[in-house]
Structure formats: C-alpha cells, structure tokens
Amino acid sequence: MEYAGHLSLNDIPMPLSNQPQIVNLTIQIAMGLKHLHHNRILHRDIKPNNILISPTGLLKIADFGISKQIPSLAQANTCLGTPFYAAPEIIDQL
C-alpha cells in the first residue's frame, strides 16, 4: 500500500476559486467512486476528511472501516456514516 499523505480535502481552504483545480479534484473523486462502484463496494462515509491528498497531489479515498462489498443483485439494508454527509434519499432512514 502506498503512502497517501497526511492532508485531506478538509485541509484545503474553501471555497475553491481555481476552476482547473476544482475540475481536477472532481474528476479524481469521480474516478475513485467509479472504481468502487465497479467493484460493488459501498464506502458509506464519503466526506472531505476521508479523501486524502498524496504528496504528488493525487486524491485517495480512505477509511473503509464501515464499507461493504455488495454481492450482485443485493442491497445494503443499513444506514451508516456521517449524517451531515448522507445522501438525501437516506436521511429519513437515519
């Protein structure tokens, strides 16, 4: 496993005003989530603190402590994670 760095997205001063930087970060996060989706993994706690920034500027999704791999045609029946970052469609279930 490679070293991901000690900074997270939470450490970047907000709001971001550099459009190329915003696009770069967004694409990297989307690619990471696509990889998880392709492998049927639910992270269940995506938030700025769990997106690490490597020394070279690459983003790494971290903290898979409550993640779950979903077998094909199955659904997750539990709602876990940080409520402030939960998807709107599951807020009623928390």
Secondary structure, 3 states (H helix, E strand, C coil): CCCCCCEEHHHCCCCCCCHHHHHHHHHHHHHHHHHHHHCCEECCCCCHHHEEECCCCCEEECCCCCCEECCCCCCCCCCCCCHHHCCHHHHHHC
